[in-house]
Amino acid sequence: MVGPPRPQFVLFGSSIVQLSFSNGGWGATLADIYARKADILVRGYYGWNSRRAVQVLDQVFPKDAAVQPSLVIAYFGGNDSMGPHSSGLGPHVPLPEYIENMRVIARHLQSLSDSTRIIFLSCPPVNEEKVREITSEYLSKLVRTNELCRQYSDACVELCQEMGLKVVDLFTAFQKRDNWMNTCFTDGVHLSAEGSNIVVEEILKVLKNAEWKPCLHWKSIPTEFSEDSPYDLVTADGKGTLNPSEWTFHREIQWK
């Protein structure tokens, strides 16, 4: 642990989380936006489903940890929603079990501390044609369709509404973007920079509008060591300083 201590944001989920620092990923973008404000920690596991996630909750999020996260952004559903394989193997999790697993995850995260906030990400759509092009013979027996994605996304949203949790409906958000099937994915499933930008935009909307105290939107978190320095540039009016490390004009425009 290095100091000074900052709020910790933990990204917990499957490959969309593990790869969130690749290809202009949403995790990397959040880390940039929250530079000198919060630490972004990635706990992503390629190929995992909610069934595996509930088995490691105590290891990833121990209840007796000295420091608990200020925010957990959790995503499972893409692998769960794949159709069952004829062998009985594969990542598929029946919808009722998926719902219960997500409930267990939510309750565990809620138990960490009174100040730990939670955002669930629902299952995004996929480019079915692209998925079929790149799928191996074994995986071709695993069904991945937007109808299944929709069912699991709707279930996640409904569960969050029931439990009073914040949720980002990625299935709907992606399809609002023009030409989303060709611009939002690298392989029909995993996210391109454009797809990741949608995730960031939706997360920031939640953080800005949530009535959480303290507010976790990036504009509301103090910048670490932000006091004036004799090495700062003086503004044109001479009334303040400009610290180059705090130039956020690009974020002001893009990340409201």
Secondary structure by P-SEA (a helix, b strand, c coil): ccccccbbbbbbcccccccccccccaaaaaaaaacccbbbbbbccccccaaaaaacccccccccccccccbbbbbcccccccccccccccccccaaaaaaaaaaaaaaaaaccccbbbbbbcccccaaaaaaaccccccccccccaaaaaaaaaaaaaaaaaabbbbbaaaaaaaaccccccccccccccccaaaaaaaaaaaaaaaaaccccccccccccccccccccccccccccccccccccccccccccccc
